[in-house]
Structure formats: C-alpha cells, structure tokens
Amino acid sequence: MLPFASWVACLGSLGLMRLMGMSFSWSLAASLGVYLGSGGWRFVRIICKTARRDLFGLMVLLKVKSELRNHQLANMTIPMLFQKVVQKQPNKTALIFEGTDEKWTFRQLDEYSNAVGNYLLQCGFHNGDVVALFMESRLEFVGFWLGMAKIDVEAALINFNLRLDSLVHCISASNAKAVIFGSELSSAITEVHGSLGKNMRMFCSGELKQENIPLGTEHVDPVLRMTSISPPPAVSQKGFNDRLFYIYTSGTTGMPKAAIVVHSRYFRIASFGHYGFRLSSDDILYDCLPLYHSAGNIMGIGQCVLYGLTVVIRKKFSATRFWDDCIKYHCTVIQYIGEICRYLLNQPFRGSEQKHQVRLAVGNGLRPNIWEAFSQRFHIKQIGEFYGATECNCSVANLDGTVGSCGFSSVILPNVYPIRLIKVNEDSLEPIRDSDGLCIPCRSGEPGLLVGKINQKDPLRRFDGYASDAATNKKIAYNVFKKGDCAYVSGDVLLMDEYGYMYFKDRSGDTFRWRGENVSTTEVESILSHILNQTDVAAYGVEIPGVEGKAGMAAIADPEGKINPSILYQDLQKVLPPYARPLFLRLMPEVDTTGTFKIQKTRLQKEGFNPHLISDHLYFLDNKLGKYVAIDTSIYKAIQNGKIPF
C-alpha cells in the first residue's frame, strides 16, 4: 500500500521550501529527505525489489488485455483462432499420444474435428446442445470437444474417475443430451445407463465389445472415418463470451459443479500462461495431466490450439517414465501438480533425469519445502507456479521464480488488477466488514480470503459461474471494495507479504485437495452415510507430515461397534474414486453435532489420527495390503516420520 502520509509530508515540505524562496533542486532534495524520514524509505525499497517484476507483469497484462479486446470486437471463437494456426502450419505436429506414439498434424486435428462436427450435425445436434465427454486422455478427446465447438455444441468434460451417483449427477447437471464415452469406460457407463433416461444417446469411441456396452450405443469411430472432413456448414451463432464447454469442480460444498468455460476464458487462461512464462511455438509441452481439468486442457492443450505448440499427451502420469518421455519427445516444457514433483523426487536417481531439454515447469501446488530440491535435482531453470480455479477471475502467477510463491499483486499499482485478500471469520468463513459494511482488506502477512472484483463487460474480470444459478450465487459477495460492487469469492486462504508475493495457505469451506483433486467432504459424507444406512459421518482433511495437500479422514458414528473396516473399503472402491476414499477412519460412539444437527468438525480436525489424543478406534488405509489397518502408537510414529508412504 502506498505510504500516503509520507507523500503528504513530502509534497507539503516541497511547497513550503518553494515559498521560502529555495531553488527547486534544493527543495526537491529536502522533500525527499522528509519523505524517507517519515517512512517512505520502505516504499523505495519495495520499488527496487518489485519494479522489474511489476513492469513485466504489466506488459503481459496489457498484451493479453489487448488481444482479448481485439478478439471480442471481432467476435472470435476458439475454433476460429485455431483455424489461423492451422493455416499457418498445417503440417507441423500438433499432438502426440505417448501410449501409441500416434501423431496428429494440425491439419489432421482440424480434419478430425471437422468430421466430429459434421457427424453431430447429421445426428441432429445444434447450437446450445450439450454432449458429455467421458474418456481417458488421448488425441480424440481434443478432437471431440473442438469438433463440438465448431457447431456450437457444448462439451461437458467428465472426470473419468467418477462412478455411479457422482457420474450420473455430473452428466445430468449439464443437461446433456448424449454421452460420448471411451470404450475403456464401458463398464462405468453400463452401471449408470438405466439412471440417465431413455432419451440419452450413447456414442462409443475405441475398441468396441458389444457385450460390455448399453443397448443402442453407436460406435462412432468407423462412422467418423466415412464422414466429410470439410469444415462444417457456417452455423455458428456464438461469440467470444459465449459458452465453450463445462469443466467440473468440487467447489466448497456438495456434488461436483459444472463450471462454465466461455471462449474468452479459455483464451485468457492459455494466453496468460503463454506470455507470462515466455512460451514459444518452438516449445514442446509434456502434458500428463487429465484433460477434463483446466490445467491439462486449457493451460496445456491451449498452447497447441491457440499458439501452435506441439503437445505430448500421456494417458496417466508415470514417475518411472517421466524423464524418459521428455527425452524421447524432446520436451522443453512440463506441467505438474504438487504431488507430481514429490513423486519424482521420491524416485531413485536415473541418468535420464539430467539428459532432458526441459527448461520450464508450469503448474500449481509445488510445496515450498521441496521447491528448490526439485529445481536443482532436475536442472529446471524456471518454475512457473500459478494459482487459479477454472471459474475464478483472480488468478495470479509467479513470473520471477520466487520460491514458494503462487503469484503476486503489485504493491505499487494495486488497482491495475483488482484482487484482494479480505478478513473472514474463521468459524463461519463469512467476510468481516467495517462500520460502512465493506470488507476489510488484510495487511501484509495476514492470511485472508482471495476475492476478485467482477465486471461482466471485461473478459479479464467476468465471472461466468456454474450451470446451476444457486451455485453461482454462492460464490459472489456484494459491497466488497465499495458500495454496490460485487466480487468472486475464491474459497481459498492466501497470505501476501510486503512485496506483494502471495502464498497459498489453505482451502476453506468443505473442500480439501488431495492428489491434485478437490475432494468434497459433503459428497464423501453423503456416500458413506448411504452405505452405512444413514449413519452420522464427518469427513474432513488432515495433514500428514511431508505430504502435499490433506488426506481424507472420516469420523463415523458406530455406537454398537458393528462396522467392519475391511468390508467398508470394498464398498468404497465401488462408489468413490481413489483420491476421494478416506485414508483414515475414526469409529466413535457418536459424531458431534450442533443444535441444528450440523456436523461439527473443528475438534475432529485438531485431533486428527493421533492415538495419544483419541480413545476411539483408528484405522489407516494400507495401499499395499489393500485394506484398513488399526493405528497404534508405533504405526502413528511411523506415519509421522514418513516411514509409511502415502
């Protein structure tokens, strides 16, 4: 914050000296002395420390803002921008699939997506229809959503780990009229087919086995090979601020929510990454993140679609093959989430880890305590850490490699990018307001909730929300910066130092992050309670020393001691993806509730899985044995000392 009092003293002294007849140079020197003596020296120090960072950040911001404005005036869409890339370099490799070494040029990706668009038009789909896309990461995934976008059909990108109720919810929440699924997920679709409605059309891509798919499913691959690869008819009615697709996020409560991604948002995320981290069309990017996530499909694939980079897609992250892949495909940029970095560091030394050409790692969640170890061991010159949810308007990025920081907000020019950390009540998580009813900004060093001012006319500031209006309204706060304004509430607690560097502290609300995924405690509680005949359940995240994120723990009411953890785990495997299954269980006579029967978690979270504090039965999930194992003091000590891997 600019030291206002120091400036007032400085200007006042300058005027006084001039009135006394002193020369301007002597008056200026004296005024500077007053300024520094009244505390202004701190601001000078901040300028010296941050000016280069802020100027580069301002250049990136102006570049992105200029391009956003131009595309908005021209009413461009992502397929239109992609077409420019195709025309410029049709024969350059666009995508490589590590699983088969299959390569698509930009022309091939364009032609495949054209065939998808033409086929869906023949099937009767049109502007505004939604088609769910449920498949593992591969080349066709990109071709499908891009082809849909060419005819204004919106893709709902479904997490391929989801099963049963969660899967049905996500497909239904988007109002999808059809599902395109990979043959590798046939059994998951078969399980829920009866719950999706009789009118839901089914399309399968991949090796087809008739006995494993719902009756009436259409095999799309042979049909696409026979469909015209010419551009679909000019049916586009959408523009830069219209819907492109949906990406699902756990949010803070309840089942996953369908976050709306408009064309301008896709461009904004990809372009900030491109210019902020100095990417070029000569780079080759290694993308081992799932393509149903914004990191993998926008920050990663967006570099291909919008800027002509070659992107290597890997179906699933492999710590043992990571650096070999980078060498094989001559990758210069890698993507990560915090856990990936930790997994790589835990691997034994391999010669390949120092023979690669990678210069930049882009991602989020890299723990400060392994940041330098990761950079030094693998000779990564730049860590491009960033913070930002799919739907948020307050993303930040670490542009200068400051260890541990997820981004910055300029202290010199704080209003150029209107985001703030505001004080909140730790229990209710409601913003704390001053006597005028406005939110109270945090001082440097104070943790607070990150918010971003909303302006729907500005692609940088707009908040498009979710498919559900109710979910959208929960993420908006009013009278934040001034009376009558509104802001997006991130749900995340960050801390900003005196130089404006931001550091991620915690995820507030009923969501925690584990294995790079947002886990909704409400969803886990609902599923566990259903399995256990509506038993009271409290789900929450607990910290494990030296491990990224928070591990899931469930406190379950078991007054008669009837719950068998081994059987419970077998049931959980059927209904929850691996990252959402509780790693710790606490079986207790009853779960604390409030007078309105809301589960109280504060005490449970503080006690964690410590047998010294808890007399209830405690268990942890031993992945090697594939079952829950009782926790005693020796096992607890082993977990604390990192001798039991998670």
C-alpha positions, 0 to 999 in steps of 0.5 A: 500500500502506498505510504500516503502520509509520507507523500503528504509530508513530502509534497507539503515540505516541497511547497513550503521550501518553494515559498521560502524562496529555495531553488527547486533542486534544493527543495526537491532534495529536502522533500525527499529527505522528509519523505524517507524520514517519515517512512517512505524509505520502505516504499523505495525499497519495495520499488527496487525489489518489485519494479522489474517484476511489476513492469513485466507483469504489466506488459503481459497484462496489457498484451493479453488485455489487448488481444482479448479486446481485439478478439471480442470486437471481432467476435472470435471463437476458439475454433476460429483462432485455431483455424489461423494456426492451422493455416499457418502450419498445417503440417507441423505436429500438433499432438502426440499420444505417448501410449501409441506414439500416434501423431496428429498434424494440425491439419489432421486435428482440424480434419478430425474435428471437422468430421466430429462436427459434421457427424453431430450435425447429421445426428441432429445436434445444434447450437446450445446442445450439450454432449458429455465427454467421458474418456481417458486422455488421448488425441480424440478427446481434443478432437471431440470437444473442438469438433463440438465447438465448431457447431456450437455444441457444448462439451461437458468434460467428465472426470473419468474417475467418477462412478455411479451417483457422482457420474450420473449427477455430473452428466445430468447437471449439464443437461446433456443430451448424449454421452460420448464415452471411451470404450475403456469406460464401458463398464462405468457407463453400463452401471449408470445407463438405466439412471440417465433416461431413455432419451440419452444417446450413447456414442462409443469411441475405441475398441468396441465389445458389444457385450460390455456396452448399453443397448443402442450405443453407436460406435462412432469411430468407423462412422467418423472415418466415412464422414466429410472432413470439410469444415462444417456448414457456417452455423455458428451463432456464438461469440467470444463470451459465449459458452465453450464447454463445462469443466467440473469442480468440487467447489466448497460444498456438495456434488461436483459443479459444472463450471462454465468455460466461455471462449474468452476464458479459455483464451485468457487462461492459455494466453496468460500462461503463454506470455507470462512464462515466455512460451514459444511455438518452438516449445514442446509441452509434456502434458500428463495431466487429465484433460477434463481439468483446466490445467491439462486442457486449457493451460496445456492443450491451449498452447497447441490450439491457440499458439501452435505448440506441439503437445505430448499427451500421456494417458496417466502420469508415470514417475518411472517414465517421466524423464524418459518421455521428455527425452524421447519427445524432446520436451522443453516444457512440463506441467505438474501438480504438487504431488507430481514433483514429490513423486519424482523426487521420491524416485531413485536417481536415473541418468535420464533425469539430467539428459532432458531439454526441459527448461520450464515447469508450469503448474500449481501446488509445488510445496515450498519445502521441496521447491528448490530440491526439485529445481536443482535435482532436475536442472529446471531453470524456471518454475512457473507456479500459478494459482487459479480455479477454472471459474475464478477471475483472480488468478495470479502467477509467479513470473520471477521464480520466487520460491514458494510463491503462487503469484503476486499483486503489485504493491505499487499499482494495486488497482491495475488488477483488482484482487484482494485478500479480505478478513473472514471469520474463521468459524463461519468463513463469512467476510468481516466488514467495517462500520460502512459494511465493506470488507476489510482488506488484510495487511501484509502477512495476514492470511485472508480470503482471495476475492476478485472484483467482477465486471461482466463487460471485461473478459479479464474480470467476468465471472461466468459461474456454474450451470446451476444459478444457486451455485453461482450465487454462492460464490459472489459477495456484494459491497466488497471494495465499495458500495454496490460492487460485487466480487468472486469469492475464491474459497481459498486462504492466501497470505501476501507479504510486503512485496506483494508475493502471495502464498497459498495457505489453505482451502476453506469451506468443505473442500480439501485437495488431495492428489491434485483433486478437490475432494468434497467432504459433503459428497464423501459424507453423503456416500458413506452415510448411504452405505452405512444406512444413514449413519452420522459421518464427518469427513474432513482433511488432515495433514500428514507430515511431508505430504502435499495437500490433506488426506481424507479422514472420516469420523463415523458414528458406530455406537454398537461397534458393528462396522467392519473396516475391511468390508467398508473399503470394498464398498468404497472402491465401488462408489468413490474414486481413489483420491476421494476414499478416506485414508483414515477412519475414526469409529466413535460412539457418536459424531458431534453435532450442533443444535441444528444437527450440523456436523461439527468438525473443528475438534475432529480436525485438531485431533486428527489420527493421533492415538495419544489424543483419541480413545476411539478406534483408528484405522489407516488405509494400507495401499499395499495390503489393500485394506484398513489397518488399526493405528497404534502408537508405533504405526502413528510414529511411523506415519509421522516420520514418513516411514509409511508412504502415502 
